[in-house]
Amino acid sequence: LHLSIRRQRQMCIRDSASGLLGGATFAPRARASGNIPLIREDHRVVIIGSGFGGGVAALRLAQAGIPVTVLERGKWWPTGPNADTFPSGSNPDDRALWYGSVNPRGIYTDMTTLPGMLGLPSGPSLHAGVLEAIANPNLTVMAAAGVGGGSLVYQGMTLQPSKEVFHRVFPEAIDYKKMDRRYYRRVARMLKVETAPDELINSPNYRASRAFAEHTERAGYSVEKIPMPIDWDFALRELNGEMKPSYTNGDCALGVNNGGKHSVDVTYIQQAMETGLVEVRALHNVTEVARTPEGQWQIEVDVTDESGTLQQQKILTSKALIMAAGSVNTTKMLLRAKHQGRIPNLSDDLGKGWGTNGDRIFTWTSNPLSNSFGPVQGGPVIYGSKEWDNPNLANTVIQASLPPTGVDARTTMLVGFGVSDARGRWVYDPLTNDSTLVWPREADWKIHQRITQRLWEIAGPLSVLGDTHAVAPMTWHPLGGACMETVCDLEGRVHNLPGLYVLDGALIPGSTAACNPSMTIAAIAERAIDEIVKRDVGKVI
């Protein structure tokens, strides 16, 4: 009953705010379907989210003999040869977007003006899609939804920063030698990372990858194959006609239908479930978290179907709660709990220290006098170029495939990310019961300037670079908000709140040191959970 009363009060607040803001509507919640049962349960450990942090935590706790319940707002996305689980990047449908991705100002996030893999449906949907577009002034943030989290849709670059660049971002108290010797290697084994074989690269479909490598070397920069969590035999089998294309035509930006990608759902989560101690509950969308007077953690959940229709509501209690819902959603949930007085003693630094990992995405249209990239571009990523000599401007640039369009547009995609000191903050608004990002439009200008310069040199004369950031600023690599040292300790324990942990991108201080975030988030979580098992199990847990 108290749950229903509070929901009604929040709806009234939103309706009042809507009137004040000229009739704006807010992001849709789950729609009810008749009488909704309310179920109460008690659990030993609850993990919110099933991406890199949540997957690591679930497996390692289960291996220590601890029963775990994982709550995931999205659905399972099973794959296999010739599957049609994920939407096509060249013709995305309702499966692409999470419940229409409506932003707090009631404006549908229409991304169709962006080329290739950034093109998303142009009309609102009601589906538990794989991506949420979270629009804010000056920046749209992309977040994944589904069992496996961001690993479902990330390109897969599995990069480990050098010691010097790592400590440009992370505190010296994290022993890099131990990270290198134990935790990064552990992640690489779990994800079965490999570089692409030359047999694949030399095929006609990978002309764009070869062109990037040639141009990069010609510009005087180093180039190397990027380790990827992919069984490349699947791509070779596609070339041989054994299954319809998914890798070899670049149609893998919104998920790989054929399988062969070692995402978290088929590695960490699968092994965790095989222990018999882990239950993964998909389509369980956590709406509120709180601390009870008895010191337990209370988690309120909407259980929906794939269209977002509410089926059940649950109130779970647990002595240990691990937040792993991703940088944005972990931060938003904790901010709401802080400002509603539901979790006292949360740090005033909550919401701060947030960064984009220095993301910048370009289209590269080739010199009309040179060879085309070809009408079909194999993917997802083959080569990259690291510039890490100066930790203050360390950056990595890569070439990524565009999905097929049926024409040869002589265009492919270039992506850069690097070290940036720019930080934003999430601010809670009681009128909307939501948080908005405060982010200066050109906050990352210093690292973006260096990335842009490098990419122009690589592209060469008469080529054209299209800066997607200038059209629709966005990041696919949100980091921070509940950072180590300020909000949590180095193992993700939230200060002054025993039993509450953050083990996802929210823990990372705004950057993963000139690498895309996946491997470092997982390695930091591996390190953290080792310490948590050693020191907290039997006491706090």
C-alpha positions as CSV (number, residue, x, y, z in Angstrom):
1,L,0.0,0.0,0.0
2,H,2.7,2.5,0.9
3,L,4.4,1.7,-2.5
4,S,1.2,2.6,-4.3
5,I,0.6,5.8,-2.3
6,R,4.1,7.0,-3.0
7,R,3.8,6.2,-6.7
8,Q,0.5,8.2,-6.8
9,R,2.2,11.1,-5.1
10,Q,5.1,11.1,-7.6
11,M,2.7,11.0,-10.5
12,C,0.9,14.1,-9.0
13,I,4.3,15.8,-8.7
14,R,5.1,15.0,-12.3
15,D,1.7,16.2,-13.5
16,S,2.1,19.4,-11.6
17,A,5.5,19.9,-13.1
18,S,4.1,19.2,-16.6
19,G,1.6,22.0,-16.1
20,L,4.3,24.4,-15.0
21,L,6.4,23.5,-18.0
22,G,3.8,24.1,-20.6
23,G,2.3,20.6,-20.9
24,A,5.6,18.7,-21.3
25,T,5.5,15.0,-20.7
26,F,8.0,12.9,-18.9
27,A,9.6,9.5,-19.5
28,P,7.1,6.7,-19.5
29,R,7.0,4.4,-16.6
30,A,5.6,0.8,-16.8
31,R,2.0,0.7,-17.8
32,A,-0.3,-1.3,-15.5
33,S,-2.4,-4.3,-16.7
34,G,-5.3,-4.6,-14.3
35,N,-4.7,-5.6,-10.6
36,I,-1.0,-5.7,-9.9
37,P,0.2,-8.1,-7.2
38,L,2.8,-6.9,-4.7
39,I,5.3,-9.6,-3.7
40,R,7.9,-9.4,-0.9
41,E,11.1,-11.4,-0.8
42,D,14.3,-11.5,1.2
43,H,17.7,-12.2,-0.4
44,R,21.3,-12.5,0.8
45,V,22.8,-10.4,-2.0
46,V,21.0,-8.4,-4.7
47,I,22.9,-7.1,-7.7
48,I,21.2,-4.4,-9.9
49,G,22.5,-4.7,-13.4
50,S,24.1,-7.5,-15.4
51,G,26.9,-5.8,-17.4
52,F,30.6,-6.0,-16.8
53,G,30.5,-5.1,-13.1
54,G,27.4,-7.0,-12.2
55,G,28.5,-10.1,-14.2
56,V,31.9,-10.2,-12.4
57,A,30.3,-9.7,-9.0
58,A,27.7,-12.5,-9.6
59,L,30.2,-15.0,-10.7
60,R,32.9,-14.4,-8.1
61,L,30.4,-14.3,-5.2
62,A,28.8,-17.5,-6.4
63,Q,32.2,-19.2,-6.6
64,A,32.7,-18.1,-2.9
65,G,29.4,-19.9,-2.1
66,I,27.2,-16.9,-1.8
67,P,23.7,-17.0,-3.3
68,V,23.0,-14.0,-5.5
69,T,19.9,-12.5,-7.2
70,V,20.6,-10.4,-10.3
71,L,18.0,-7.9,-11.4
72,E,18.1,-6.7,-15.0
73,R,15.6,-4.2,-16.5
74,G,16.2,-5.5,-20.0
75,K,15.5,-8.9,-21.6
76,W,17.6,-11.8,-22.7
77,W,19.0,-11.5,-26.2
78,P,19.9,-15.1,-27.3
79,T,22.0,-15.5,-30.4
80,G,23.1,-18.2,-32.8
81,P,23.8,-18.8,-36.5
82,N,21.2,-17.0,-38.6
83,A,19.3,-15.6,-35.5
84,D,17.3,-12.5,-35.8
85,T,17.4,-11.4,-32.1
86,F,19.0,-8.0,-32.5
87,P,17.7,-5.2,-34.8
88,S,19.6,-4.4,-38.0
89,G,21.9,-1.5,-37.8
90,S,21.0,-0.5,-41.4
91,N,17.2,-0.8,-40.7
92,P,16.6,-0.6,-37.0
93,D,13.2,-1.2,-35.5
94,D,11.5,-1.0,-32.1
95,R,14.0,-3.5,-30.6
96,A,16.7,-0.7,-30.9
97,L,15.4,1.6,-28.2
98,W,14.4,1.2,-24.6
99,Y,10.7,2.2,-24.2
100,G,11.1,4.9,-26.8
101,S,13.9,6.7,-25.0
102,V,11.9,9.8,-24.1
103,N,13.9,12.5,-22.3
104,P,12.8,14.5,-19.3
105,R,11.6,17.3,-21.5
106,G,9.2,15.0,-23.3
107,I,11.1,15.2,-26.6
108,Y,11.6,11.9,-28.4
109,T,15.3,11.3,-29.0
110,D,15.4,11.0,-32.8
111,M,18.9,9.9,-33.8
112,T,18.1,9.3,-37.5
113,T,20.1,12.3,-38.7
114,L,23.3,10.4,-37.8
115,P,24.8,8.0,-40.4
116,G,25.1,4.3,-40.2
117,M,25.1,2.7,-36.8
118,L,23.9,5.9,-35.1
119,G,20.6,5.7,-37.1
120,L,17.8,4.7,-34.8
121,P,14.0,4.5,-35.2
122,S,12.3,7.8,-35.9
123,G,9.1,7.2,-33.9
124,P,8.5,6.3,-30.2
125,S,8.3,2.6,-29.4
126,L,7.1,0.6,-26.4
127,H,9.6,-2.2,-26.3
128,A,12.4,-3.3,-24.0
129,G,15.0,-2.3,-26.6
130,V,18.7,-2.7,-26.3
131,L,19.6,1.0,-26.1
132,E,18.4,3.9,-24.0
133,A,19.1,7.4,-25.3
134,I,19.3,9.7,-22.3
135,A,19.0,13.3,-23.6
136,N,20.4,16.2,-21.6
137,P,21.4,19.7,-22.4
138,N,24.5,19.6,-24.6
139,L,24.9,15.8,-24.5
140,T,23.0,12.6,-25.2
141,V,24.2,9.6,-23.2
142,M,23.7,6.1,-24.5
143,A,23.1,3.3,-22.1
144,A,22.4,-0.4,-22.7
145,A,19.5,-2.6,-21.5
146,G,19.6,-6.3,-21.5
147,V,21.2,-9.3,-19.8
148,G,24.9,-8.6,-20.5
149,G,24.5,-4.8,-20.3
150,G,26.8,-2.8,-22.5
151,S,28.6,-5.9,-23.8
152,L,25.6,-6.6,-26.0
153,V,26.2,-3.6,-28.2
154,Y,29.8,-2.5,-27.6
155,Q,32.1,-2.8,-30.6
156,G,34.3,-5.0,-28.4
157,M,37.7,-3.3,-28.2
158,T,39.4,-4.9,-25.3
159,L,42.3,-2.6,-24.4
160,Q,44.5,-2.4,-21.3
161,P,46.1,1.0,-20.6
162,S,49.8,1.4,-19.9
163,K,50.9,2.0,-16.3
164,E,51.7,5.7,-16.9
165,V,48.3,6.4,-18.5
166,F,46.4,4.3,-16.0
167,H,47.8,6.3,-13.1
168,R,47.0,9.5,-14.9
169,V,43.4,8.6,-14.0
170,F,43.5,6.1,-11.2
171,P,45.0,6.5,-7.7
172,E,48.5,5.0,-7.0
173,A,46.9,2.9,-4.3
174,I,45.6,0.6,-7.0
175,D,48.7,-1.6,-7.7
176,Y,49.1,-1.5,-11.5
177,K,51.5,-4.5,-11.5
178,K,48.8,-6.6,-9.7
179,M,46.2,-5.3,-12.1
180,D,48.4,-6.3,-15.1
181,R,49.5,-9.6,-13.7
182,R,46.1,-10.8,-12.3
183,Y,43.0,-8.9,-13.1
184,Y,43.4,-7.7,-16.7
185,R,44.6,-11.1,-17.7
186,R,41.7,-12.7,-15.9
187,V,39.3,-10.6,-17.9
188,A,41.0,-11.4,-21.2
189,R,40.7,-15.1,-20.4
190,M,37.0,-14.8,-19.6
191,L,36.2,-12.9,-22.7
192,K,38.5,-15.1,-24.9
193,V,40.0,-12.1,-26.7
194,E,41.6,-12.6,-30.1
195,T,42.8,-10.4,-33.0
196,A,41.3,-10.9,-36.4
197,P,43.1,-13.4,-38.7
198,D,44.8,-12.2,-41.9
199,E,42.6,-14.5,-44.0
200,L,39.6,-12.4,-42.9
201,I,41.3,-9.0,-43.2
202,N,42.5,-9.7,-46.7
203,S,39.0,-10.4,-48.0
204,P,37.2,-7.8,-50.1
205,N,34.8,-7.0,-47.3
206,Y,37.6,-5.6,-45.1
207,R,38.9,-3.0,-47.6
208,A,38.0,-0.2,-45.2
209,S,40.1,-1.8,-42.4
210,R,43.1,-2.2,-44.6
211,A,42.7,1.4,-45.9
212,F,42.7,2.7,-42.3
213,A,45.9,0.8,-41.5
214,E,47.7,2.0,-44.6
215,H,46.6,5.7,-44.1
216,T,47.6,5.5,-40.4
217,E,51.1,4.3,-41.2
218,R,51.5,6.8,-44.0
219,A,50.7,9.6,-41.5
220,G,53.5,8.4,-39.3
221,Y,51.5,6.7,-36.6
222,S,51.7,3.2,-35.2
223,V,48.9,0.8,-36.0
224,E,48.0,-2.6,-34.5
225,K,45.3,-5.2,-34.4
226,I,42.8,-4.6,-31.6
227,P,42.0,-7.6,-29.3
228,M,38.4,-8.4,-29.5
229,P,36.1,-10.8,-27.6
230,I,35.1,-12.6,-30.8
231,D,35.5,-16.1,-32.2
232,W,36.6,-15.0,-35.7
233,D,35.7,-18.4,-37.1
234,F,32.1,-17.1,-37.2
235,A,33.2,-14.3,-39.5
236,L,35.1,-16.8,-41.7
237,R,32.1,-19.0,-41.9
238,E,30.0,-16.1,-43.0
239,L,32.5,-15.5,-45.9
240,N,32.1,-19.1,-46.8
241,G,28.3,-18.8,-47.0
242,E,27.6,-21.0,-44.0
243,M,25.4,-18.3,-42.4
244,K,24.0,-15.0,-43.3
245,P,26.3,-12.0,-42.7
246,S,26.5,-10.3,-39.4
247,Y,30.2,-9.5,-38.9
248,T,31.3,-9.4,-42.5
249,N,28.8,-6.8,-43.6
250,G,29.2,-4.6,-40.6
251,D,25.7,-5.2,-39.3
252,C,26.7,-5.7,-35.8
253,A,26.5,-2.3,-34.2
254,L,23.3,-3.1,-32.3
255,G,24.3,-6.7,-31.4
256,V,25.7,-9.7,-33.2
257,N,23.0,-12.0,-34.3
258,N,25.1,-15.0,-35.4
259,G,26.8,-15.4,-32.0
260,G,30.6,-15.9,-31.5
261,K,30.8,-12.7,-29.5
262,H,31.9,-13.4,-25.9
263,S,29.6,-10.9,-24.2
264,V,28.9,-10.9,-20.5
265,D,25.7,-12.9,-20.8
266,V,27.5,-15.9,-22.4
267,T,30.6,-15.7,-20.2
268,Y,30.4,-14.3,-16.7
269,I,26.6,-14.6,-16.3
270,Q,26.4,-18.1,-17.9
271,Q,29.2,-19.4,-15.6
272,A,27.6,-17.7,-12.6
273,M,24.2,-19.5,-13.3
274,E,26.0,-22.8,-13.8
275,T,27.0,-22.7,-10.1
276,G,23.4,-23.1,-9.1
277,L,23.7,-20.1,-6.8
278,V,22.8,-17.3,-9.1
279,E,19.3,-16.3,-10.3
280,V,19.0,-13.7,-13.1
281,R,15.7,-12.0,-13.3
282,A,15.2,-10.2,-16.6
283,L,12.6,-7.5,-17.2
284,H,12.9,-6.5,-13.5
285,N,13.2,-2.7,-13.5
286,V,14.4,-1.3,-10.2
287,T,12.5,2.0,-9.4
288,E,13.7,2.8,-5.9
289,V,16.4,1.7,-3.4
290,A,16.4,2.5,0.3
291,R,17.9,1.6,3.6
292,T,15.5,0.3,6.2
293,P,15.5,1.3,9.9
294,E,16.9,-2.2,10.6
295,G,19.9,-1.5,8.3
296,Q,18.9,-3.7,5.4
297,W,18.6,-2.7,1.8
298,Q,15.1,-2.4,0.2
299,I,14.7,-2.6,-3.5
300,E,11.4,-1.8,-5.3
301,V,10.9,-3.4,-8.6
302,D,8.5,-3.2,-11.6
303,V,8.3,-6.5,-13.4
304,T,7.1,-5.9,-17.0
305,D,6.7,-7.7,-20.2
306,E,8.6,-6.7,-23.3
307,S,6.2,-4.0,-24.2
308,G,6.7,-2.3,-20.8
309,T,3.3,-3.4,-19.4
310,L,3.5,-3.9,-15.6
311,Q,2.9,-7.5,-14.5
312,Q,4.0,-7.4,-10.9
313,Q,5.6,-5.2,-8.3
314,K,8.1,-6.5,-5.8
315,I,9.8,-5.3,-2.7
316,L,13.1,-7.1,-2.0
317,T,15.2,-6.8,1.1
318,S,18.8,-7.8,1.4
319,K,21.8,-7.3,3.7
320,A,24.0,-6.5,0.7
321,L,23.2,-4.5,-2.4
322,I,25.5,-4.1,-5.3
323,M,24.7,-1.3,-7.7
324,A,25.8,-2.2,-11.2
325,A,23.2,-0.6,-13.4
326,G,25.7,1.5,-15.3
327,S,27.1,4.9,-14.7
328,V,24.0,6.9,-15.4
329,N,21.3,4.7,-13.8
330,T,23.3,3.8,-10.7
331,T,24.0,7.5,-10.1
332,K,20.4,8.5,-10.8
333,M,19.0,5.9,-8.4
334,L,21.3,6.8,-5.6
335,L,20.7,10.6,-6.1
336,R,17.0,10.0,-5.9
337,A,17.4,8.0,-2.7
338,K,19.6,10.6,-1.2
339,H,17.3,13.5,-1.9
340,Q,14.2,11.7,-0.8
341,G,15.9,10.8,2.5
342,R,15.7,7.1,1.7
343,I,19.4,6.5,2.0
344,P,21.0,8.8,4.6
345,N,24.7,9.7,4.7
346,L,25.4,9.5,1.0
347,S,28.3,11.7,0.1
348,D,27.6,15.2,-1.3
349,D,30.1,14.2,-4.1
350,L,27.5,11.8,-5.5
351,G,26.7,12.8,-9.0
352,K,30.1,14.4,-9.5
353,G,33.2,13.3,-11.3
354,W,31.3,12.2,-14.4
355,G,33.0,12.1,-17.8
356,T,32.6,10.9,-21.4
357,N,35.9,9.0,-21.7
358,G,36.8,11.7,-24.3
359,D,34.6,10.1,-27.0
360,R,34.5,11.6,-30.5
361,I,32.9,9.9,-33.6
362,F,33.5,10.9,-37.2
363,T,32.5,9.7,-40.6
364,W,35.4,9.4,-43.1
365,T,34.6,9.9,-46.8
366,S,37.5,8.9,-48.9
367,N,39.4,10.9,-51.4
368,P,37.5,10.6,-54.7
369,L,40.7,9.9,-56.5
370,S,41.6,6.9,-54.3
371,N,40.0,3.5,-53.9
372,S,36.6,3.2,-52.3
373,F,36.1,1.5,-49.0
374,G,33.6,-0.7,-50.8
375,P,29.8,-1.0,-50.5
376,V,30.1,-3.7,-47.8
377,Q,32.4,-3.2,-44.7
378,G,33.3,-6.1,-42.5
379,G,33.4,-5.4,-38.8
380,P,33.2,-4.6,-36.0
381,V,36.8,-3.4,-35.4
382,I,40.1,-4.6,-36.8
383,Y,42.8,-1.9,-36.3
384,G,43.6,0.9,-34.0
385,S,46.3,3.5,-33.3
386,K,47.5,4.3,-29.8
387,E,49.2,7.6,-28.9
388,W,50.0,7.1,-25.3
389,D,53.5,8.7,-24.9
390,N,52.0,11.8,-23.2
391,P,49.6,10.6,-20.5
392,N,48.0,14.1,-20.4
393,L,46.8,13.7,-24.1
394,A,46.8,10.0,-24.4
395,N,44.3,8.8,-27.0
396,T,43.3,5.9,-29.2
397,V,41.7,6.0,-32.6
398,I,40.0,3.1,-34.4
399,Q,38.1,2.4,-37.6
400,A,34.7,0.9,-37.2
401,S,32.4,-0.5,-39.9
402,L,29.2,1.0,-41.1
403,P,26.2,-1.3,-41.7
404,P,25.2,-1.9,-45.3
405,T,23.1,0.7,-47.1
406,G,23.0,-0.8,-50.6
407,V,25.2,1.9,-52.1
408,D,28.9,2.7,-52.0
409,A,29.0,6.0,-50.2
410,R,32.8,5.8,-50.0
411,T,32.4,6.4,-46.2
412,T,33.3,4.6,-43.0
413,M,33.5,5.4,-39.4
414,L,36.4,6.7,-37.2
415,V,36.2,6.8,-33.4
416,G,38.6,8.4,-30.9
417,F,38.7,8.4,-27.1
418,G,41.3,9.7,-24.7
419,V,42.2,11.2,-21.4
420,S,40.3,14.3,-20.5
421,D,40.0,16.2,-17.2
422,A,36.5,17.5,-18.1
423,R,33.9,16.5,-15.5
424,G,30.2,17.0,-15.3
425,R,27.7,16.4,-12.6
426,W,24.2,15.0,-12.3
427,V,21.7,17.2,-10.5
428,Y,18.5,15.9,-8.9
429,D,15.2,17.8,-9.7
430,P,12.4,17.1,-7.2
431,L,9.8,18.3,-9.7
432,T,10.5,15.5,-12.2
433,N,12.0,13.1,-9.6
434,D,14.8,12.7,-12.0
435,S,18.4,13.9,-12.5
436,T,19.9,15.9,-15.4
437,L,23.5,16.1,-16.5
438,V,25.2,19.5,-16.3
439,W,27.8,19.3,-19.0
440,P,29.5,22.2,-20.9
441,R,29.1,21.6,-24.7
442,E,32.8,21.7,-25.5
443,A,34.1,20.3,-22.1
444,D,36.4,17.8,-23.8
445,W,37.8,20.2,-26.3
446,K,41.4,19.6,-25.4
447,I,41.5,15.9,-26.1
448,H,39.0,16.3,-29.0
449,Q,41.3,18.8,-30.6
450,R,44.2,16.3,-30.6
451,I,42.0,13.4,-31.8
452,T,40.6,15.5,-34.6
453,Q,44.1,16.6,-35.7
454,R,45.2,13.0,-35.8
455,L,42.2,11.8,-37.8
456,W,42.6,14.5,-40.4
457,E,46.2,13.5,-40.8
458,I,45.2,9.9,-41.2
459,A,42.4,10.6,-43.6
460,G,44.7,12.6,-45.9
461,P,44.2,15.2,-48.6
462,L,40.8,15.6,-50.3
463,S,39.1,13.3,-47.7
464,V,36.2,14.6,-45.7
465,L,35.6,14.1,-42.0
466,G,32.1,14.5,-40.7
467,D,32.1,15.3,-37.0
468,T,28.9,13.7,-35.5
469,H,29.6,15.5,-32.2
470,A,28.8,18.8,-34.0
471,V,25.5,17.5,-35.1
472,A,24.4,15.5,-32.1
473,P,26.8,15.5,-29.2
474,M,26.8,12.1,-27.5
475,T,28.8,9.6,-25.5
476,W,28.7,5.8,-25.6
477,H,31.1,5.6,-22.7
478,P,29.6,7.3,-19.6
479,L,31.8,7.0,-16.5
480,G,31.6,8.2,-12.9
481,G,29.0,9.7,-10.7
482,A,29.7,7.5,-7.6
483,C,33.5,7.6,-7.9
484,M,36.1,5.8,-6.0
485,E,37.8,7.8,-3.2
486,T,35.0,10.5,-3.0
487,V,31.8,8.4,-2.8
488,C,33.2,4.9,-2.4
489,D,36.5,3.3,-1.4
490,L,38.7,1.6,-4.0
491,E,36.7,-1.6,-3.8
492,G,33.4,0.1,-4.3
493,R,32.2,0.1,-0.7
494,V,30.0,3.2,-0.3
495,H,31.4,5.3,2.5
496,N,29.5,5.1,5.8
497,L,26.9,2.6,4.5
498,P,27.9,-1.0,5.2
499,G,26.5,-3.5,2.7
500,L,26.1,-1.0,-0.2
501,Y,28.5,-1.3,-3.1
502,V,29.1,0.3,-6.5
503,L,30.8,-2.0,-9.0
504,D,30.2,-0.5,-12.5
505,G,31.1,2.5,-14.6
506,A,29.8,4.8,-11.9
507,L,32.8,3.9,-9.8
508,I,35.3,5.0,-12.5
509,P,36.5,8.6,-12.2
510,G,35.4,9.8,-15.6
511,S,37.9,8.1,-17.9
512,T,39.5,4.7,-18.5
513,A,42.8,6.0,-19.6
514,A,42.7,6.2,-23.4
515,C,40.9,2.8,-23.7
516,N,37.3,2.0,-24.1
517,P,35.9,1.2,-20.7
518,S,34.9,-2.5,-20.8
519,M,38.1,-4.2,-19.8
520,T,39.0,-1.7,-17.1
521,I,35.5,-1.8,-15.5
522,A,35.7,-5.6,-15.5
523,A,39.3,-5.6,-14.1
524,I,38.5,-3.0,-11.4
525,A,35.4,-5.1,-10.5
526,E,37.5,-8.3,-10.4
527,R,40.0,-6.6,-8.0
528,A,37.2,-5.2,-5.9
529,I,35.3,-8.4,-5.5
530,D,38.4,-10.3,-4.5
531,E,38.8,-7.9,-1.6
532,I,35.1,-8.0,-0.8
533,V,35.1,-11.8,-0.6
534,K,38.2,-11.8,1.5
535,R,37.1,-9.1,4.0
536,D,33.3,-8.7,3.9
537,V,31.8,-12.2,3.4
538,G,30.8,-13.6,6.8
539,K,30.7,-10.1,8.3
540,V,28.8,-7.6,6.1
541,I,27.6,-10.2,3.6
